[in-house]
């Protein structure tokens, strides 16, 4: 796998999200599952993709995230 453009870790209470962005086609993978499988409702998917939509970069980067704790 190529070297990520950006790596970041976010924490809140007992939850941890480790996210890597790669140049790509807009594929989003959360804990090894596609976005549509991980978040079945459209409202939740839109909320997750909001930062990429605001910056007009949706479809430009692949997102690989490992999420732990805290539920959805």
N, C-alpha and C positions, 0 to 999 in steps of 0.2 A: 504494500500500500504506500502511496505517496506521502510525503511529509505534509502535515496539516498547515494551512495558512495561519490559523488561530486556534489556540487551545485555551479553555477557561473552565474554572470550577466555581460553582455557586452553592452556597450552603444556607439552610434556614432550619432552625431547630434540629430535628434528627434527619433531615433530608439532604442529599448531596446529588448534584448534577454535574457530570463531567462532559463537556461538549467540545467537539472538534469540527472545524469547517475546512472543506477541501474544495478546490476548483472542481466543478462538475455540472450536472444537469438538473439539480434541484431535488435529488433523492434525499428523503429524511428517514433515518433509521434510529429507533429508540429501543435500547436493550435488545438489539438484534432483530427487531420487528419493524415493518413499515409503519409509517405514521397512521395510516388508515386502520391498521389492526390494533395499534396501541390505544388510540383515541377514536372510538367508533362514532361519536357524535360530531357533526359538522361544526357546531359552535366551539367545541374544545379545540378542534384542529385549526380553526381560524384564529383563535387566541394564541396558539403555539406559533403560528406562522406570521403573526402580526409584525414583529420586528423586521422580518425580511420584506414584508409588503411595504411598510413605511419607508424603508431605505431603498426601495425599488430594486432589490437584489434577489427576489424570489426566482428560482430557476437557474441562478448563476452558480450557486454553491451547493455541495452535498453536505448534509449535517449528520454527524454520527454522535449519539449521546448515550451515556450510561447513567441511569437514574436509580437511586437507592432511597428507600424509606419514604414515609409520608403519603403513601397512596398515589392516586393520579395527580 
